[in-house]
Each structure stands twice: as structure tokens, then as C-alpha cells.
Amino acid sequence: MTTELDLSKFEKKMNIRNTNFEDIDEIIKMQNSCFPGMEPWKRDQLESHLDIFPEGQFVAEYDGKIVGSCSSLIINFDEYDDRHTWDDVTDNGYITNHNPNGYNLYGIEVMTHPDFRRMKVGYRLYEARKDLVRQLNLKSIIIGGRIPNYHLHAEEMSPREYVRQVATHKLYDPVLSFQLRNDFTLMRINPNYLPDDLQSNKYATLMEWNNVDYQPKSKRFFKTSNPVRICVVQYMMRQIQSFEDFAHQVEYFTDVASDADSDFAVFPELFTAQLMSFLDEKTPSLAVRKLTEYTEQYIELFTDLAVRYNVNIIGGSHFVKEDDDEIYNISYLFRRDGTIEKQYKLHITPNERRWWGISRGDEVKVFDTDCGKIAIQICYDIEFPELARIATEMGAKILFTPFCTEDRQGYLRVRYCSQARAVENQIYTVISGTVGNLPQTENMDIQYAQSGIFAPSDFEFARDGIVGETNPNIEMVMIGDVDLEVLRRQRQDGTVRQLKDRRHDIYRIHYKK
């Protein structure tokens, strides 16, 4: 009688998968073995890769051990100088210049542990990249390849001659020979590509693999303009008698925004507090709880308006009681396709805590819309610059701030900070505030506002960085256009480039999710 052999005990699996945060320490350790003498990844660089473009990061795992890895980002290669360096094309290794609408996958590193070479680990990682390019319908993979054996021949031949000798199989280079075998073609040779790559004498071969399955899409041609129209509502707080009165008022402004072909209509923070004017409750904390009973009506109203008038609505903010019996200040995004998102206010003012007992949220969100990525930061939140930087790093191009302030000093805090965020992050910012009076409503009796749309301060943007603004303390709308294509170009080639010129080597914001 024969006993069946257990084959599983002989198995050693090679697995190519996306990188995760638990892999980081092992990748850094492996890099020190692969590239002695070169500066390894920093943990926050690899964390940034996973935050920004997790699909483009891979590891090779053999019998449960990481034996190889690669990193990449998406760019429009034509936007970069022919003589670019590794730091230029990777934003100093943090890939915050990743462009999800780009044409090319740019490979910034492939490595195989020295103990596991000649097992086609690199080949498998390259195949994973090629599959990703086909899946995302990108034109090509571009890499800046090392030529680590060049230092052995540098005194007798130029980099060009060395590359020719390798291409004709007269010399062998472990990196260049491998890339040529994997169907990459030489574009040019860049000097000073990696300053610490002494084996390559700082040179790199710029190489490309073309995706023969690429299907051009008309929407992905370079644009001369990508305008987004925004209608900012400066809302008058006045005594009303019913929810229907409120609904008539907000529908009027939504209709105005739609008639102007606006992409967004923006309402102020806590403008639903107008409903408290007929609730007949003098105690602020109890009045707020009564106000939360209108949450479903509010959401149904704005969902209907967004779809019916074909405009994305930033629904100001509203007090919402959730399952934990806590009350939150929440701003909703009502998309014109009928879908809904929400952003909690993260920083609660002393006034909100004292009078209403409002609880704080704990997540920075960025939302996809048919006009690109946006973020919402409610009133006090715009005064904390870390939040805008986090949203920008997550891809936001427009930052909406519904606000409610009772005096000029409070309004100016919101305005000055909103304009500062536009400059610091090279984004557009929008503020929308309440005006008027609710004399019988405790803690909502007076309002002060001047709403506006702000841009970075550079030649291609509006004078003084102000796209448009309302008159102070008057109910009105302001309609302005912002151009996301101008924003993209200025981030790349503006007079100043606050995003590209950040000193990640000495500081970085770490977002604790």
C-alpha cells in the first residue's frame, strides 16, 4: 500500500502583489542590500507612494519573504524637460506630482534581493507594470535606467559608446541588458540623473516600452482650457414660517446657478439654522436637537434640486444627530447624478461647544466629481493649514469653505486663511457665508459675510488672486470661472511652485487616518 505524497510541503510560491504599509521596513532593508552606498528610501516616501498611487507599487514575495519591489507613478512625459533628473520626475521621491489623467507610467525603481537574482523576479515585476499599463490604457512605460557597470569603462568610452556596446552585446550591463531584453528602446541618455549613483557616473538611460494595445481617447488630448463655473450664494438669514419657506428660498438660488450653467452652487455653513426661527424653542441646545429632525427633508430637498437643475451643490452645513446620539456639523455634497457625500467639521469652535454641544468629526475627505477632485472644509477648519495640505496631497483642486461668522473679525479669519491656502497649495478656494439677522434665535442673531472665490497669486490667475467676491452683508450670488488646466500648468511651471519646492527632506505632514 502506497501513501499519497503531500506535495504542499514542497511548494514555495512566487507571488507578485501590490505593496502594503506592512512591507515598508522590509523594502528599506532590502534596498540597503541591493544598492550599497546609495541613499535608501525613507519611510515617509514609501508611505506617500501608497497614499497617492497604491496600484502602481508592487512587491515580489517568495515563500512568504519579500525578494523584490518596484515603484511608479503616472505623468504626462511631454511636460518634463528632456534633461530631467530623478528628483524632478518623482518630486524628490514623494510622487506628489502623480497625474491620474496622464499618458505614461514612469518607473522609478525596480530591485531584486541579491540572494534571489536569476529567478526572473525583475521580469515578473516588469510584467506586472505592463499589465497595469494595459489595464489603465496608458501609452507607455518610461524608465530612467541605471548603467551600473559603466564606471568600469568610463575612462575609455563615453556613455553613448558604452550603451552602444551593450546594445550590440559586446558588453554586459545587469540593468541595461535586462531592459533591452524586456523590449525597452533607448530614447536618450541623461546626465546627473541620480547624484548618488556613482557606479553609473550619475548617468541614466531614458527608455520606453510602448503599449501596442493603447486606445486613444478624445477626452485625453492636451487641453488649452478646463473651466469650472462656480455660483457662490451669500444667503440672507431671515424669519420664516415653515420648511417650505426655506425650500422656496434655496430653490430660487439653485435655479439662478443652473441658469448660469454653473457646475457648483455653494451654500453657507449652518444656513439651515434659519429653520430654528419657527421652532419656538429658546434654549439653544434643545433648538439644535429639534433642528436635526429636519435632516431627512433637507437631504431629500437638495438631492432633488441637484438632479433637477443639473448642478453639483455644496449644501452648506447642517446639524445632524447620528446613531451615537451625538450632534455633528456636516456639509453634504449633492452631485448632479444623484449621489451624496459628506464631510464632518473637524474643529469645533468654543461657541459651538458651549451653546450647542457639537461633536467633532475625524476624517479629511476628498470627493470625485465630474469637474475633478474637490474638498470641503467647514469654517473654522480652513484656519488649520494642515487640513488643506492633506486634501491637496489627496488630489483636491478646489477647496470649498461654507462659513458662518457674526462679526468682521471672524469673517476676516476665514477669508485670510482661505486666500493663504490658495497660495500655499496652488489650488482654488471658495468661501460662502450667511448675512442678515434672526433676532428671536439664540446664538444665531447676527451675521457678517463677504463671500468669494480665490486663486493662487501668479500671472495667469485673476488680479490680486480674487476670481470674484460679493458685496459685504448683502444677499446676492457671485458667479466665477476657475480653470483647472491653468492650475495644472502653473503647478509645473509657475513663477513659484510651492508644491514642487517643498522640503520633504526636513518636514512632511503625516495624516493619521
N, C-alpha and C positions, 0 to 999 in steps of 0.2 A: 504494500500500500504506500502510495506517494503522498507526501504532504504538499499542499499548494504553497508555492513560494510567495511570500509577502513582498511585492515589488515596491511598495510605498517607502520602505526603509532605504531603498537605493536612490530615491528621487531627490534631485537637487534642482529646484526650479529657478529659471531666469525670468524675471518679471519686470516689464517696463511700465511705470505708472507715474501719475502726477506727484510732484513733490508736496509734502505737507510740513507743517511747522515742527513736528517732532523729528524731522530729518536734519534740521539745520546744523546741529552740533556735529553730526557725523559727516556732513558735507564739508564743513570747515576743516575738520581733522583730515579728511581725505585730500583736500586741496593742498594742505601743507606737505603731504607726501608726493602729490603729483607735480607741484611746481615749487620746489625748494628755492628759496631766495626771492620769490615774488610775493607781493603783499596779498594775503588771502582775503576772502570775502569777510565783511563784517556781518554780524548777526542782523543788524537793522537793515542792511542792504537786501539780504535774502528774505527778510520779513516783508520788505517793500515789494519785492517781486511777487510774493504770494498774495499780498493785498491788492495789487494792481492788475496782474495778469496770471492768475494761477494755472490757466490752461496751457501756458507756454513754458512751464517748468517741469522737468522730468527727472526721475532717478531710475537707475538700473539696480534691481535687487536680486542677488543670487543667494539662494539658500538662507533667506532672511537677512542678509548683510548687504548694505548699500555699497556697490562697487563702481558706480559711475553716476554722473549727473550732467545736466545741461540747462542753461537759462536762455531766455529770448524775450523779445518784445516786438510789437508791430509799429512800423513807421511808414511814412512816405519818403522813400530814399532820395527822391529828387530834391527834397527840401534841405539836404545836408551838403556841406561843402565837400568837393572832391577829395580834399586832403584832411578830412575829419579824423579825429582821434577816438579812441575807445571811450574816453571821458565825455566827449561831445555827444556821441550817439547813444550813450546809456545814462545821461545825466549823472555822471560820476558814480555809476553803478547802481542807482536807485530806480531807474526806468520810469521816473515820473513823467517823462516825455512820451510814454506809450500812447499810441493813437489807434483806438479800436477800429477807426474807419480808414486806416492806412492800406497800402498795397503790398508791403513787403514784410516778411518775418525776418528780423535781424537776430542772428545767433551771436550771443556774447560770450559763451563759454561752453566747451564740452570737455569733460575729463573722465579718465578711467583709472581706477586704483592700480598702481604698479604691479601688484600681485595677481591681477586678473586681466592683464593685457593678453592679446591674441585669442580672446574669447568672443570677438566681434561685439563687445559692449558698445563701443563708439558707433559701429554700424547700426546697431539696434536703436540707439538714441537718435541718430540722424533719420532713420526710417520713421520714428515717432514724430519728429518735426515735419517730415514730408507729408505724413498722414494729416497732421494738423493743418498744414497749408492747403491741402486739398479740401479738407472739411470746411475751412473758413473761406475758401475760394480766394486765396491770395495769389499774387502774380509770381512770387519767387521767394527763395531764402537767400539772404545775403549774410556773409560772414567776413570778419577780419581775421584771417588765419595767421597763426604764428609760423615762423620758419626756424625752429629751434636748432637745426644743425648749421645754420648759416654762419655762426661765429667761427666754425672750423675752417671756413673758406673765405672769410671776409677780406683777408689781405691779398688774395689772389683773384677775386672776381667781384663784380658789382652784384647787388641784389637781383637785378634783372637777369644777369647771366646765370646766377645760381638757380633762379626759378626756371629758366630755360633748360638747364642741365637736369633738373629734377623732372620736368615735364617730358623730357626725352629719355628718361630712365637711365641717364648716365650717373646721376647721384640719387641718393635716397634721403628723404626728409620724413620723419614719422608723422608730421601733421599734414604737410602739403601733399605728399604722395597719397595719403589716405583720402584727402578731399578730392583729388583728381580721380581716384578710383570710384568715388561716390557721385560722379557726374557733375561736379562743380567746375565752372570755367573761370579763368582769370579775367578780372576787369582791370585792375591796376595794382600798383604797389605803393602803400602809404608809409611815409617816414614818421618817426616819433609817435607811433600808434599806441604802444604801451611803454611808458618810460622805464618800468622796472623789468622789462623783458630783455635782459642783456644777451641771452642766447640768440635771439633774433636780431640783435643790434638795433632794437626798437622798431624794426620794420614789420609790416604785416601785408599779406596778400589779400586784397579785396576780391572775393569770389562769389559767384552766384549760381544757384540751381533754379532753373525755370520750371514752373508748374505748367505742363502741357495741357492739363485739364482746366486751366483758368478760363472762366467765362466772364468777359467784361460786362459790367452793369452800368447803365446810363447814369444812375444817380451817383456814381463814384468818379466821375470826371472832376478835375480840379474846378473849384468854384471861384468866381470873381466876387460873389456876394452870397451871404446866407442870413437874410434878415429875419428877425423875430419881432413881432409887434406886441407891445405891452400896454394895456389900459389900466392905469392906477386910479383907484376910486378913493377919493377923500370924502369920507362918509359922515353925514350930519347925524349926530345923536339927538333925537327929538322925542317928545312924548308920543306914544302910540297906544292904541286901544286893544290890539289883538295880534296874533301871529300873522294873520292875513295882511295887516298893515305893513308889517315887516317884509313879508314876501313880495308885496307890490313894489316896495322901495328897492329891494335888491334885484328884482326882475328888470326894473327900469334901467339900472346901471349895466346889467348883463346885456340887455338889448343894445344899449349905446356901444358897448365894447364889440358886440357882434357886427353892428352896422359899420364899424370902422375896420372890419376884417382883422380884429385883434387875435393873436394866438393865446394870450393870457389876459384874464381880468383878475385884479388883485384887490381884495378887501382887507380892512384893518383888523388888528387884534381886538378881541372882546367886543366887536360891534354887535354881537347877539345880546350883550348886556342891555341893549335897548328894550328887550322883552321884559326886563325887570320893572320897567316903568308902569306896567299894568298888573303886576303880580300881587300888589298890595301886601308886601312883606318888608318891614323896615329893618329887621336885623340882617346885616349883610351875609353872614354865614348861612342863614336859613334861606335868604333870597337866592343865593347861588345854588343851593340844592333844588329849589323849585325850578330854576333855570335849566338845570340838567334834564328835567323831564321833557324838554323840547328837542333833545338830541336827535331822535329819530326823524322828527319833522324837518329839522334843519338839514340833515343828511339827504333825505328824500327830495327836498326842495332844490338843493344845489346840484344833486346828481341829475335831476330833470333839466335844470337850466343849462348845465354844461353840454348835455347831449342835444337839447332842442335848439340852442343858439350856437352850437359848434364852436365852443371856446373852452380852453382849459381854465379852470377857476381855482385860484388860491383863496380858499374860503375863510379868510381872516383867521380868527381863532374862536373857540367855543369852550365853555366849561363842561366837562364830561365826567360823569360818575361811572367808574368801572367796577368790575366784579369784586375787587378788594375793598369796596365802599370808600375808596379814596377819590378825590376830585382832581382832575388834571386839566391843564390849559393846553388844548390840542388844536393844531392847524391842519386842515384837511386839503389835499389836492384832489380836485374833482376833474378827471380827464374828460375830454370831449368824446371819448369812446365808451364812457360809462363806468370806467374803473376808478377806484378810490384808493388813496394812500393817506397816511397821517404822520405828523411829526409832533412829538411831545415837546413842550417847553422844558428846557433842561435846568435853567437857573431861575429860581423863583425870587421875586423881589421881597424885601421886608414887608411891604404894603400888602402883597398877595398872601403872605403867611399870616400876617396879623388880622386882616379883615375877613379873609375867606378860607384860610386853612388849605391852600392849594399844595398838592404834592408835585414832586419834580419827576420828569422822565429821565432816561439814562442811555439814549442811543442817538447818535448822529446818523441821519439818513440822507441818501441821495436818490432821486427819483428819475427814472427814464420817462421822457415824454416824446411826442412827435417833433419837438423842437430841440432835442438834446437833453442832457442831464441837468437837473436843477436841484437846489436845496432850499429848505425853508428854515429860518432861524427867527424865533419869535421875540421881538422887542429886546428885552434885557440880554438875550443870548448873543446878539450882534456885538455886545460890548466885551465879549471874550474872544480874542483873536484866534485862539487855538481852534475853535469850532469851525470858523471859515476856512482855515488852512486844511483841516481834516477833510471838510467837504470838497475843497478844491482837489486834494490829492485823490479823492474818490471819483473825480471826474466832473464835478459841477462847473458849469459855465455861467449860470445866472443864480444869484442868491436873493431870495425874496424875504423881506422882513416886515410882516404886519406888526404895527405898534399902536400903543395907546398911552399917551402921556398927558398929564394935566397942566404942565407949565412949560415955558420956553426952555428952561434949563434941562428938563428931562428930554424934551424933543431934540435939543442940540446934541445930547449924548448919543442918541440913536443916529442922528444924521452924520455927525463927525465920524463915528465908528463905522458906519456903512460906507462912507467915502474912503476911509482908510483901508477897509477890507478890499475895496475895488482896486486900489493901488497895490496893496501888498500881494494880492493873489492873482492879479491880472484877470479879473472877472467883472461881470456886470452885477450891480446890486440895485435892489428896488425896495423902497420903503413906502408903506401905505398906512395913514393914520386917521384917527377919528377927530372930529371937531364938533362944536355945539355944546349943549348942556342938557343934563337930566336932573333938574332941581330936586325932584322928590325921590331920587335914587341914591341911597347912601353909598359913598365912596366911588361913585361914577358921575359926580355932579358937574365937573368941568373938564374940558378937553383942550388941547393945543396941538396943532399939527401943521406941517408943510411937507407934503409927500413929494417923492421924486424918483428918478432913475439916474444912476451914476455909472461912470465908466472909468477905466484906468486913465491916467493923465499922460497922453503922448499925442504926437502929431495927427495920427489917423482917427483919433476919437474926438468927441464933442469938446468944444471950448470949455475950459475950467473943469473938465471931467463931468459935466452935468448934461445928460441927454435931454432932460426936461424936468420941470418942477411946477407944482401948483402954487397958487397964492396962499398965504397963511390964513388959516381959520375960516375958509370959505368952502362950502360943499361944491365939489367940482370933480371932473376927471381930467387926467393928463394922459395923452397917448404919445408914445415914442417908439422908435425902432432901434434895436441893437443888432449888430452884425457879428455873428459868430465866426465868420471867415476872417474878418479884420482882427478879431481877438486871437484866432489861431496864428495868423501871420505875425502879430506883434509879440506873442509869446516866444516866437522863434527868432525874430529879427528886430525887435523894438529898440528904442534908444536905451532903455534899461530892460533887464529881463529878470525880474525878481524871482521867478520860479526856477529858472536855469542856474542862477547865480547863488542859490542858497549854499551855505557851508555845511553840507551833510557830514563833513569830516569832524566838525566840532559840535553840532547840535542837530536834533531832529525831534519832532513831536511824536510821541508814542501813544496811540489811541487804544485804550483798554476796553475792548468790546465786551 
